[in-house]
Amino acid sequence: MELVNEKLSGLGSIEEGLTVDGQPLGFYHFTGFDSDAHEIMAMKYAGSNIKAITSLIEWYRSVIQDDRATNTPWGYDSYTTFDNGKPITQAHRLIYRIRRDLQENFPDPFRVVKDRPCYYQWFRSRAVLEHPDIVQRDFSSSPGQDNHAKLETVISKLKARNEELLNELVELYLSKSWSITKPLRWIRRKLKI
């Protein structure tokens, strides 16, 4: 929605909210704000909305000045760390971006849940096995740490766990209960249940 064709009005103040054609303003993009191009264009096209636009721009300018004074970037932490404070790496982002199944299973990839599956836990247990090239590239690009050694440790632990699981699977296949249930599995396959 462009404000050129719409009626922006205030409900009294920025704190109380602004409306566009009687509906709450949900989003306003401050393109070119740092170069003053935004204000020039906003005033050029404000029309009868000049008071509300000016109010909105002044509010934004004061918030930016407050943040610059405290040296706090907006929303910085919310996109650089998981809920548990662990850093989000390029590998986390890339693997999530290329895997539709992960996006569907973990719609909020930043959320870390202790007793339920979450993207953070999936990445820790599966990423190095399913995408070793991406994980290794991410480890090797991080300065100041012996990342190769860390990666080798992670890989060896995952290989050991994989070996344990394979041994459990072999034990299951050799078990009496597996052979007893063989006819039931055959029937299930035939009936496609």
N, C-alpha and C positions, 0 to 999 in steps of 0.2 A: 504494500500500500504506500503510495507516494503522498506526502503531505501537500503537494501542489494541488491535488484534486480533492483533498479531504479537509475537514474542519477539525483542527486541533484546538482543544479548549482545556482550561485548567479547572479543577474542582476546588480551587482556593489556593493550593500550593503544591509544590513538587511532592512534599511528604504525603499529602492526601491523594495524590495521583493525578494523572492527565488522562484525558479521553480523546478519542478520535471518532467523530460522528456518534458520540454518546457511549461508545464502548471503551473500556480501559485500554490505554496504550500498553501493549505487551512488549514491544521491542522498538528501539530506535538506534540506528547505526550512525556513529559519529565519524564517518569517513573523512580523512584529511584534516582532522582536528588539530594536530600538531603544527601544520603548516598554515593555519588560519583559512585554508581553502573552504573548510566546512562552514564556518560562520558566514563567509562571503556568499556562498551558494545558498545557504539556508535563508539568509536575509533577502536574497534576490527573489526566491520563490515563496517566501512566507505569506505574502498577501495579507489577509485579515488575521492570520495566525501569529503575527509578529511578536505580540506580548508573550504568548505561550512558548514560542520557539526561543525567544530571548531568555525566558525563565529556565527553560530546559538546558540551554547552553551554559548559562551562569552556574546552574547546579552542577553540571558535569565538570566545568572548569574548577570549581571549589573542591570537588571530590578528588580530581587528579592532583591538584596542588597539595591536598592533605596527604595523599599517598606518596607523592614525591618527597614531601617533608619528612615522612617517617621511613622512607626508603623501602616501602612494602609494595612489591609488585602485585597487581590484582590477580587473585586466583592462582597464584604460582604453585602453591603446595597441592592444590586440588587436582592438578594434572601431572605432577611429577612424582607422586608417591601413592602407594596403595593405602587403604584405610589403616593398615597397621604401621604406616610410616616407612616401610621399605621402598626404596627407589624403583620407579618404573623405567626400565631400560629400553633402548631401541629395539632389542629382540622381543621384549614383551609386546611392544606396539606392532611390530611387523608381523609376527606370528598371528596375533589377534586379527589384524587387518586382512590377512590372506585366508583365514579359516572361517568360513561361513558357519560351520558347526559350533565353533567356539562362541561366535557372536550370538547364536541362537540359544546355546546352553548357559551362557554367562552374559546376559544383556548389560550388566553393570560390571565391567571388568576391573574397576578400582576397588570394589567391595570385597573384603576378606571375611569369610565366615569360617569359624573354627570347626564346627561339627557337621558342616554340609559342604558339598563340592563348590568350589569357586575357581575363577581363572587363576588366581595366584597359586593355589594348591596344584591345579592341573599343570601349570608351567613348571613348578618345582619337580614334579614327578615324571612328566612326559616330554617336555620340550626338547631336552637334550637327546632323547631317543628318536623323536619324530622329526626334529629339525636341527641336527647337530651343526650344520654349516652356519645357520643363522645365530645360534647360541654361541658358537665358538668365535664368530666374527665380533659379536657384541662383547665377549670377554676380552678379546685381544685389543679392542679399541678403547678400553677403559684405562686411563693412565694411573701410574703410581701404585699399582698392585701387581703381585705375581699371579696374574689371572690364568696363565697357562696351567700352573700347578693346581689352582683352585678348580679349574675345569676338569683336569685329569682326575682329581679327587672325586668330583661329582660323578663323572663318567664311571669310575671304578665302583663307586657305591651303587649306582644304578645297574651296572652289569651284575654285581653280586646279588642284588635284589631280584633281578630278572632270572638269574640262575636258580634262586630259591623258589620262585614261582613256577618255573619249568619243572623242578623236582616235585613240587606239590601236585602239579598237573599229571605227571607220570604216575605218581602214587595213586591218584584218583582213578586214572585209566586202568591201573592194575588191581584196583580194589574189587572186593566181592560185590559191593553194592552197584558198581558200574556194570559188571557183567549181568547182574540180576535185572537191572533196568534196561538192558539192551533191547528186548522185544518192545518195551513201551516207547523207546526212542524211535524205533523203526515204524511203529504204528503212527506216531506223531508226525513223522516225516511224510508218510503216505497220505495221511489225512490233512496235512499242511495246517496243523493247529499251532 
